[in-house]
Amino acid sequence: MTTRRTLLHIDSSARVQGSYSRQLTQTFVQAWQSANGWQSGEDAAPIIYRDIGQTPVPAIDETWAASYETEPEARTGEMEAAIALSDELLDELFAADCYVFGVPMYNLTIPATLKAYIDQVVRRDRTLEFINGKPQGRLKGKKALVITTRKFNYREGTDAAARNFLEPYLKAIFKIMGIEDVTFVLADQLAAGDEVRDMSLDQAEAELLSLAKTW
Ligand SMILES: Cc1cc2nc3c(=O)[nH]c(=O)nc-3n(C[C@H](O)[C@H](O)[C@H](O)COP(=O)(O)O)c2cc1C
C-alpha cells in the first residue's frame, strides 16, 4: 500500500465549454486516483482544487507589494488583508505533495490568470530563501505535471519552437520555488483539422493514463 498523497489540481483555461486542458486534467486526476486505489471513501486521496480560469486570483497591487517588503510582525492590518489570499494559496502548495496544472497556451505563453497566481505565491518569506544571494526554493521534493494545450505546433525542430515561452518559463519559475520534478504532457495542433486534433488528444490521453500508474 503506497502512502496517501495530497494532490493540488489547478485549471487555468478561460473556458469551460470545450476546454481540452480541463478534459485532460480531469482524465489524469481520475486515473491517478483509481490507479492508487484512492477513489472513494475514507481512503480517497485528498484533492485540493482551484479553478483560476473561472475564479481568477487578483493581480498583486501596491499594498500587497508593501506587505511583501515588510516583516510579518510589522505588517499593518491592511497589509495582512492584502496578503491573506497569498498565504492561503501557499498553505495549499505546502499541504500538497504533487501538483497538476491545466495550462492552455495564450499568446505564446501561460494565461494571465496563471501568471497572477504565480505572482501571489513566489514570496521571499515563504517559498524562497536567499542563501549567499541565490534563491533557494522551499517546495523541494514536490512534483508537478503540466498538461498544456495549443492550436499550433511549437515542438523542437520547428520554426515556431523559438516562440514557445510556456514550458521554458514554467520550468524556470518552478525551479526557483524548488520544484525540479516537472513533467509536461502536450496536446497541440488542435486547429489542424479533426483528424490531427483527435490524434493529438488521443496521444496525450494515452500518455496521461500510462503516467497515472507511476506518478
Ligand atoms: C487568448 C488566446 C490566445 C491564444 N494564443 C495561442 C497561441 O499563442 N498559440 C497557440 O498555438 N494557440 C493559442 N491559442 C489557442 C489555445 O491554446 C487552444 O485553443 C487551447 O486548446 C486552449 O485550451 P483549452 O482548450 O483548455 O481552453 C489561444 C487561445 C486564446 C483564447
The ligand as an ORCA input file, in Angstrom:
! r2SCAN-3c Opt
* xyz 0 1
  C      -6.439     34.444    -25.911
  C      -5.930     33.212    -26.606
  C      -4.634     33.175    -27.092
  C      -4.151     32.033    -27.718
  N      -2.861     32.011    -28.159
  C      -2.372     30.893    -28.731
  C      -1.012     30.826    -29.170
  O      -0.237     31.732    -28.982
  N      -0.599     29.694    -29.782
  C      -1.424     28.604    -29.974
  O      -0.976     27.608    -30.531
  N      -2.709     28.641    -29.559
  C      -3.197     29.747    -28.942
  N      -4.488     29.790    -28.515
  C      -5.335     28.569    -28.664
  C      -5.422     27.779    -27.371
  O      -4.149     27.465    -26.834
  C      -6.188     26.480    -27.625
  O      -7.485     26.815    -28.080
  C      -6.262     25.616    -26.404
  O      -6.993     24.453    -26.721
  C      -6.949     26.326    -25.249
  O      -7.068     25.463    -24.122
  P      -8.496     24.921    -23.686
  O      -8.982     24.037    -24.796
  O      -8.276     24.185    -22.413
  O      -9.390     26.114    -23.475
  C      -5.002     30.914    -27.891
  C      -6.327     30.966    -27.401
  C      -6.777     32.096    -26.768
  C      -8.197     32.130    -26.235
*
